[in-house]
Amino acid sequence: MKKTSYIQFKIPKSEQKVQADGIAKRNLKKALVGILSAIIPKANPDFENKIDLVEKWVVELDNETGIPEREIGMDKSGRIIVKMPFKKNYGYWTDNNLLLDDFKSHFETSEISRDTFENYWSLFEKTEDFETELTDFKTQSTGADGGHTYLLAKVDYKGQNRDIIIYFTNKSDEQKIQELNKVKIRGKIVDDGIEQSLSLLETELLNG
């Protein structure tokens, strides 16, 4: 069996305090994140608007070459919102030249098991098409990469009133919803359990 390693780490944010590794390395991290962010719109069309919301990355790497092979991104609540390579999305970390030793040098990494990674990976597949109309929702935004907008709302899902977070595929849809009182949307719903909010991924705005 091919030997692989699995690491997890939090992405550095510009507002974080100076870390123990010093200003030089912190500036290197920021530059690295900025360079990678610049390629996301072309490399990952389905996930470009979710990258800003990733708080923790989990990455699979080949032990012999140190090359990243698969990656998973989670938001601040631990929900899996990014999985790559996947369909036409090449990847965030898998589409650059960083190797295992680079990750360990530039980030505070910790190891996880193969079973844990595979469980995370399969969770993203547990999606289904979902379409609804909303009249009661809140808009939230992120400031990075020019800003992105997503929605918070409640929906009736399988007979239960559930919180839902809605991420749009196209930035043009994000701009339109800020002027609407009612939205009709369709996307891929993810249910990680009753204790967590639902997530609607790859969402399209269906308003005429």
Secondary structure by P-SEA (a helix, b strand, c coil): cccbbbbbbbbbccccccccccaaaaaaaaaaaaaaaaaccccccccccccccccbbbbbbcccccccccbbbbcccccccccccccccccccccccccaaaaaaccbbbbbcaaaaaaaaaaaacbbbbbbccccbbbbbbccccbbbbbbbcccccccbbbbbbbbccaaaaaaaaacccccbbbbbbbccccbbbbbcccccccc
